């Protein structure tokens, strides 16, 4: 058993306007970090294209058709104040979703123990019927639905440690009793959702807000106090991770004070949950992270742990 790295050059084709934080250079920084010699044993796979039926597990037909119709022939199309499309965006977002579905398939086939999807744009803000916050399709939520409906799993956990609340994942999994969605995030901060009182239709949502300038000690304490016991009690058949690295202290879009070591630590703890309940099966997908040096270092630390635990 080992670790898969699933990516595609189409991520480079989703081009945002100059000065936009969710830029091509993000995936270039990730790719560069994962070319170090220590990562040569990764099982590198090319992300397939997701199909319409896959997208429709999480989004309505009208929304899917609207996204397709909005793809510009040149330049950019703006869907909301933060979210843009370019001529190469449709392939990028379909490959990003396809990476997550392929990762689940590989784990269920016993080909690898865990996987990291190095893709962009991110997905966790995309709600069932609207794009938001750089995100078009809800990769982690749809991967959860795929695991449940296609592979017949009974309990799938989605854990999101991006600094921004995963409102899209929460929206799509709100009425899904077979899924547990857990999010740690800064509050107050855009998108201004993720209060502890938001618990899902089946008590299947756990939100863990952190105040601005919370450091690694506070983050670890809340993960140990709230997140790990809830995951342990849920006993997932599969763990999915929305891995955003914008809670790093260098990130320009938020005010948490985490370091690289904190992301390695939370990866270890989530691997503990996966080891205890589902044979180590865990799929992680890239969400945020906008300081390029911090992003590369955090992704390397995250994938390093996955490889150590997947061996």
C-alpha positions in Angstrom: 0.0 0.0 0.0 1.1 3.5 -0.7 0.0 7.1 -1.5 -1.4 8.4 -4.8 -0.9 11.9 -6.1 -3.7 12.7 -8.6 -3.3 15.8 -10.7 -3.6 17.2 -14.2 -2.1 19.9 -16.3 -5.6 21.3 -16.9 -5.3 23.0 -13.5 -2.9 25.4 -15.2 -5.6 26.3 -17.7 -8.0 27.9 -15.2 -6.7 31.5 -15.4 -7.9 34.2 -13.2 -7.4 38.0 -13.6 -4.1 39.6 -12.6 -3.9 40.1 -8.8 -6.5 37.4 -8.0 -5.3 35.2 -5.1 -6.5 31.9 -6.6 -4.0 32.0 -9.4 -2.1 29.5 -11.6 1.1 30.1 -9.5 -0.6 28.2 -6.6 -0.6 24.8 -8.4 2.9 25.6 -9.7 4.1 26.0 -6.1 2.4 22.7 -5.1 3.8 20.8 -8.1 7.3 22.2 -7.4 7.1 21.2 -3.7 6.1 17.6 -4.7 9.1 17.2 -7.1 11.5 16.8 -4.3 13.3 13.4 -4.2 11.4 12.3 -1.1 8.2 12.2 -3.2 9.4 9.9 -5.9 7.5 6.9 -4.5 4.2 8.6 -4.9 1.8 6.8 -7.3 1.3 9.6 -9.8 -2.0 9.4 -11.6 -3.6 11.7 -14.2 -7.1 13.0 -13.2 -9.9 11.8 -15.4 -12.7 14.0 -16.5 -15.8 13.9 -14.3 -19.1 13.4 -16.2 -22.3 15.2 -16.0 -23.8 12.4 -13.8 -21.0 12.9 -11.3 -21.6 16.7 -11.1 -25.3 16.1 -10.6 -24.7 14.2 -7.4 -24.1 17.5 -5.8 -25.4 20.2 -8.2 -28.6 20.9 -10.1 -28.8 20.5 -13.9 -29.6 24.2 -14.3 -26.5 25.1 -12.4 -24.3 22.8 -14.4 -25.7 24.1 -17.7 -25.2 27.6 -16.5 -21.5 27.0 -15.7 -20.9 25.4 -19.1 -22.7 28.3 -20.9 -20.7 30.9 -19.0 -17.3 29.6 -20.2 -15.8 32.5 -22.3 -14.1 32.1 -25.7 -11.4 34.5 -24.4 -10.7 36.6 -21.4 -12.8 36.0 -18.3 -16.4 35.6 -17.2 -17.2 36.7 -13.7 -19.8 34.6 -11.8 -19.7 36.4 -8.5 -17.3 39.0 -6.9 -14.6 36.4 -6.4 -15.2 33.6 -8.9 -14.1 33.8 -12.5 -14.1 31.5 -15.5 -11.6 31.4 -18.4 -11.6 29.3 -21.6 -9.7 26.5 -19.9 -11.8 26.5 -16.7 -14.4 23.7 -17.6 -11.7 21.1 -18.1 -9.9 22.2 -14.9 -13.0 21.9 -12.7 -14.1 18.6 -14.3 -10.5 17.2 -13.8 -10.5 18.5 -10.2 -13.7 16.6 -9.5 -12.5 13.6 -11.5 -9.3 13.5 -9.4 -11.4 13.1 -6.2 -13.6 10.4 -7.7 -10.7 8.5 -9.0 -9.0 8.7 -5.6 -12.0 7.2 -4.0 -12.1 4.4 -6.6 -8.4 3.6 -6.2 -8.8 3.3 -2.4 -11.9 1.1 -2.7 -10.1 -1.1 -5.2 -7.2 -1.5 -2.7 -4.7 0.1 -5.1 -3.4 2.6 -2.6 -4.0 3.4 1.1 -4.5 7.2 0.8 -4.4 9.9 -1.8 -3.8 13.6 -2.3 -5.5 15.5 -5.1 -3.3 18.4 -6.3 -5.9 20.3 -8.2 -7.4 23.8 -8.6 -9.8 25.6 -8.5 -10.9 24.6 -5.0 -14.4 23.4 -4.3 -15.6 23.7 -0.8 -17.5 27.0 -1.2 -19.6 25.8 -4.2 -23.2 25.3 -3.1 -25.7 23.2 -4.9 -27.0 26.0 -7.0 -24.3 28.7 -7.0 -20.5 29.3 -7.4 -18.8 31.1 -4.5 -15.4 32.0 -3.3 -13.3 30.8 -6.2 -15.2 27.4 -6.2 -17.3 25.9 -9.0 -18.0 22.3 -8.1 -18.1 20.8 -4.6 -15.3 18.2 -5.0 -15.3 16.8 -1.4 -19.1 16.6 -1.1 -19.5 14.9 -4.4 -16.7 12.5 -3.6 -18.6 11.6 -0.4 -21.8 11.0 -2.4 -19.9 8.9 -4.9 -18.5 6.8 -2.1 -21.9 6.3 -0.6 -24.0 5.8 -3.7 -21.6 4.2 -6.1 -19.4 2.1 -3.7 -22.1 1.5 -1.1 -20.3 2.8 1.9 -22.5 3.5 4.9 -20.6 6.3 6.7 -18.3 8.9 5.1 -16.6 11.7 7.1 -15.5 15.0 5.4 -13.1 17.1 7.5 -12.3 20.6 6.4 -9.5 22.6 8.0 -9.4 25.4 5.5 -9.4 28.8 7.3 -12.7 29.6 5.6 -15.9 27.7 6.5 -16.8 25.0 3.9 -20.3 26.3 3.3 -20.7 24.5 0.0 -19.8 21.1 1.4 -22.2 21.8 4.4 -25.0 22.8 2.0 -24.7 19.7 -0.1 -24.3 17.3 2.8 -26.8 19.1 5.2 -29.6 16.5 4.6 -27.3 13.5 4.1 -27.5 11.3 7.3 -24.7 8.9 6.0 -22.1 11.8 6.0 -20.5 13.7 8.8 -19.2 17.1 7.9 -16.6 18.7 10.3 -15.1 22.1 9.7 -12.6 24.1 11.7 -12.3 27.7 10.5 -11.8 31.3 11.6 -14.8 33.2 12.8 -15.7 36.0 12.0 -14.5 35.6 8.4 -16.0 35.2 5.0 -18.4 33.5 4.2 -19.8 34.2 7.6 -21.3 30.8 8.1 -20.2 27.9 10.2 -21.6 28.7 13.7 -21.7 25.9 16.2 -25.5 26.0 16.0 -25.4 24.9 12.4 -25.7 21.1 13.0 -27.3 19.6 9.8 -30.6 18.0 9.4 -29.5 14.9 11.1 -27.0 16.3 13.6 -24.4 15.4 11.0 -22.5 18.7 11.0 -19.9 19.9 13.5 -18.6 23.4 13.2 -15.5 24.5 15.2 -15.0 28.2 14.9 -11.7 29.7 16.0 -11.1 33.4 16.8 -8.7 35.6 14.9 -5.1 35.1 15.9 -5.8 31.6 17.4 -2.4 29.7 17.4 -1.5 26.1 16.9 -2.0 25.3 20.5 -5.6 26.5 20.4 -6.2 24.7 17.1 -4.8 21.4 18.4 -6.9 21.7 21.6 -10.1 22.2 19.7 -9.3 19.3 17.4 -8.6 17.0 20.3 -11.6 18.3 22.3 -14.3 18.3 19.6 -13.2 16.9 16.3 -11.5 13.7 17.1 -14.1 12.4 19.6 -16.9 13.1 17.1 -15.1 11.3 14.3 -14.3 8.4 16.5 -17.9 8.0 17.5 -19.0 8.3 13.9 -16.6 5.4 12.9 -16.3 6.4 9.2 -15.8 3.9 6.4 -13.8 6.6 4.6 -12.3 9.9 5.6 -12.2 12.8 3.1 -10.2 15.9 3.8 -10.6 19.4 2.4 -7.1 20.5 2.9 -6.8 24.2 2.9 -3.6 25.7 4.1 -4.7 29.3 4.5 -4.8 29.1 8.3 -1.0 29.4 8.1 0.2 32.6 9.8 1.7 33.9 6.5 -1.6 33.7 4.5 -2.9 37.1 3.3 -6.6 36.2 3.4 -7.1 35.4 7.1 -5.7 35.9 10.6 -5.0 32.5 12.2 -1.5 31.7 13.4 -0.8 28.1 12.4 2.5 26.8 11.3 3.6 23.9 9.0 4.0 21.7 12.0 0.3 22.1 12.9 -0.8 20.9 9.5 1.5 17.9 9.8 0.0 17.2 13.3 -3.6 17.4 12.2 -2.8 15.1 9.2 -1.4 12.5 11.7 -4.5 12.7 13.9 -6.8 12.2 10.9 -4.7 9.3 9.8 -5.2 7.9 13.3 -9.0 8.0 12.8 -8.7 6.4 9.3 -6.4 3.7 10.7 -8.8 2.9 13.6 -12.0 2.7 11.5 -11.4 2.2 7.8 -8.0 0.6 7.1 -6.3 4.0 6.7 -8.4 5.0 3.7 -8.2 8.8 3.4 -8.5 11.1 0.4 -7.3 14.7 0.7 -8.0 17.4 -1.8 -6.4 20.8 -2.1 -8.6 23.8 -1.1 -7.1 27.2 -0.1 -3.7 28.5 0.7 -2.6 31.8 -0.9 1.0 32.5 0.3 3.0 30.5 -2.2 5.9 29.6 0.1 3.7 28.6 2.9 1.4 26.6 0.6 4.3 24.6 -0.8 5.7 23.9 2.6 2.4 22.9 4.1 1.5 20.6 1.1 4.9 18.9 1.4 4.4 18.3 5.1 0.8 17.0 4.6 1.8 14.6 1.8 4.9 13.5 3.7 2.6 12.3 6.6 0.3 10.6 4.1 3.2 8.7 2.6 4.6 7.7 6.0 1.2 6.4 7.1 0.4 4.9 3.8 3.5 2.7 3.6 
